[in-house]
Amino acid sequence: MSVLIYLIPISLVLGCVGLAAFIWSMKSNQYDDMDGAANRILLDDDVTK
């Protein structure tokens, strides 16, 4: 039971680090649509008459 004195704070700190990393990645637009940008290169939007 004395091990829990160490494990609970360590797990809380690691959880907070993971949450902070996730929030940072959301704010810095890490989850933008990269497939859409890659596919837009292949589409021909020029209208020829």
C-alpha positions as CSV (number, residue, x, y, z in Angstrom):
1,M,0.0,0.0,0.0
2,S,2.9,2.4,0.6
3,V,3.7,2.1,-3.2
4,L,0.5,4.0,-3.9
5,I,2.0,7.0,-2.2
6,Y,4.4,7.2,-5.2
7,L,2.4,5.8,-8.0
8,I,-0.7,8.1,-7.7
9,P,1.3,11.4,-8.0
10,I,3.4,10.0,-10.8
11,S,0.3,8.9,-12.7
12,L,-1.3,12.3,-12.2
13,V,1.8,14.1,-13.4
14,L,2.0,11.9,-16.5
15,G,-1.6,12.4,-17.2
16,C,-1.3,16.2,-16.9
17,V,1.8,16.1,-19.2
18,G,-0.2,14.1,-21.8
19,L,-3.2,16.5,-21.5
20,A,-0.9,19.5,-21.9
21,A,0.7,18.0,-25.0
22,F,-2.7,17.3,-26.5
23,I,-3.9,20.9,-25.9
24,W,-0.6,22.3,-27.3
25,S,-1.1,20.2,-30.4
26,M,-4.6,21.4,-30.9
27,K,-3.7,25.0,-30.5
28,S,-0.8,24.7,-32.9
29,N,-3.0,23.2,-35.6
30,Q,-1.3,19.8,-35.7
31,Y,-4.5,18.1,-36.8
32,D,-5.0,20.1,-40.0
33,D,-6.2,18.3,-43.1
34,M,-3.0,17.3,-44.9
35,D,-4.7,14.9,-47.3
36,G,-6.9,17.7,-48.6
37,A,-3.9,19.9,-49.4
38,A,-2.2,17.0,-51.1
39,N,-5.2,16.2,-53.3
40,R,-5.8,19.9,-54.3
41,I,-2.5,19.8,-56.2
42,L,-3.9,17.1,-58.4
43,L,-7.2,18.8,-59.2
44,D,-7.2,21.0,-62.3
45,D,-9.2,24.1,-61.4
46,D,-8.2,26.1,-64.5
47,V,-11.1,26.7,-66.8
48,T,-10.1,26.8,-70.5
49,K,-12.3,28.3,-73.2
